[in-house]
Amino acid sequence: QVQLVESGGGLVQPGGSLRLSCAASGMNFRITFMAWYRQAPGKQREFIARITGAGTPNYADSVKGRFTISRDNTNNMVYLQMNSLKPEDTAVYYCNRVSPPFAPWGQGTQVTVSS
């Protein structure tokens, strides 16, 4: 069965950096387009970055130039390097496929940007 496990979140000051990781299993990972999403309190889950199986990235305007998505097809991992973090980046971050059918959502990883 498909499983996604996110990690790497934490508390960071504005301007700081974090690197999130997503471990995927139970899918043909190498050909699966993957994405990072986030959900802030009281808001809907939103797309922030995607990456093709070959490694071509695409970003939401809100994170372009600050976040970098990457993947390791050997180890079925997706990463999100987040730099220049802002308080509005505070959210629970999830990884999943780019489009339906989505895998069961993982527990996510909490990112809190605060001084």
Secondary structure per residue as TSV (DSSP state, phi and psi in degrees):
chain	resnum	aa	ss	phi	psi
A	1	Q	-	360.0	153.5
A	2	V	-	-75.3	135.6
A	3	Q	E	-140.0	138.1
A	4	L	E	-125.6	130.9
A	5	V	E	-130.4	114.6
A	6	E	E	-95.8	149.7
A	7	S	E	-156.0	169.1
A	8	G	-	105.9	-4.4
A	9	G	-	-72.3	176.1
A	10	G	E	167.4	-168.6
A	11	L	E	-99.8	128.6
A	12	V	E	-141.0	149.8
A	13	Q	-	-78.5	154.8
A	14	P	T	-52.8	136.6
A	15	G	T	90.7	-9.6
A	16	G	-	-82.0	-176.1
A	17	S	-	-132.4	152.6
A	18	L	E	-145.0	153.9
A	19	R	E	-123.4	117.9
A	20	L	E	-94.2	149.5
A	21	S	E	-125.8	149.2
A	22	C	E	-135.3	120.7
A	23	A	E	-99.7	123.4
A	24	A	E	-112.5	143.2
A	25	S	E	-146.3	158.0
A	26	G	S	81.9	14.1
A	27	M	S	-137.4	164.3
A	28	N	-	-80.8	79.9
A	29	F	G	-60.6	-40.3
A	30	R	G	-57.7	-30.5
A	31	I	G	-105.2	1.7
A	32	T	-	-90.4	124.1
A	33	F	-	-71.2	129.7
A	34	M	E	-118.3	157.5
A	35	A	E	-144.8	158.9
A	36	W	E	-108.0	141.3
A	37	Y	E	-130.0	164.5
A	38	R	E	-145.2	154.8
A	39	Q	E	-136.3	115.3
A	40	A	-	-88.3	158.3
A	41	P	T	-55.5	129.3
A	42	G	T	76.5	6.4
A	43	K	S	-122.6	162.9
A	44	Q	-	-77.1	155.9
A	45	R	-	-63.7	136.7
A	46	E	E	-128.5	148.5
A	47	F	E	-74.2	140.1
A	48	I	E	-127.2	-29.1
A	49	A	E	-161.4	149.1
A	50	R	E	-137.8	160.7
A	51	I	E	-147.9	134.6
A	52	T	-	-74.6	171.1
A	53	G	T	-60.0	-31.4
A	54	A	T	-84.6	-8.8
A	55	G	-	104.4	11.2
A	56	T	-	-80.4	123.8
A	57	P	E	-96.8	163.8
A	58	N	E	-152.5	143.2
A	59	Y	E	-131.6	150.9
A	60	A	-	-70.4	151.6
A	61	D	T	-59.1	-31.3
A	62	S	T	-66.7	-20.5
A	63	V	T	-121.4	-3.8
A	64	K	T	-59.2	132.8
A	65	G	T	87.4	-12.0
A	66	R	T	-115.5	-34.0
A	67	F	E	-108.4	148.8
A	68	T	E	-133.5	123.0
A	69	I	E	-96.8	142.6
A	70	S	E	-149.3	170.6
A	71	R	E	-147.5	157.0
A	72	D	E	-126.3	100.1
A	73	N	T	-72.1	-18.5
A	74	T	T	-71.4	-37.6
A	75	N	T	-109.7	10.7
A	76	N	T	54.8	50.2
A	77	M	E	-123.6	146.0
A	78	V	E	-124.4	140.5
A	79	Y	E	-124.3	156.3
A	80	L	E	-136.8	108.1
A	81	Q	E	-87.3	121.2
A	82	M	E	-116.7	117.8
A	83	N	-	-117.3	164.9
A	84	S	S	49.7	48.2
A	85	L	-	-66.1	145.4
A	86	K	-	-120.2	157.8
A	87	P	G	-55.4	-33.3
A	88	E	G	-72.4	-5.5
A	89	D	G	-82.5	-5.9
A	90	T	-	-61.7	123.7
A	91	A	E	-178.4	172.4
A	92	V	E	-92.8	129.6
A	93	Y	E	-105.6	135.6
A	94	Y	E	-128.9	152.6
A	95	C	E	-113.8	156.4
A	96	N	E	-173.5	179.8
A	97	R	E	-62.2	163.2
A	98	V	S	-71.6	-35.9
A	99	S	S	-141.6	163.3
A	100	P	S	-60.1	151.7
A	101	P	S	-77.4	126.3
A	102	F	-	-73.3	150.2
A	103	A	-	-72.0	161.9
A	104	P	-	-55.6	132.3
A	105	W	-	-69.1	138.8
A	106	G	-	-75.2	-171.7
A	107	Q	-	-80.0	-13.3
A	108	G	-	75.8	173.6
A	109	T	E	-134.4	130.5
A	110	Q	E	-80.1	129.5
A	111	V	E	-117.5	123.8
A	112	T	E	-123.8	122.3
A	113	V	E	-110.8	110.4
A	114	S	-	-158.9	147.4
A	115	S	-	-93.4	360.0
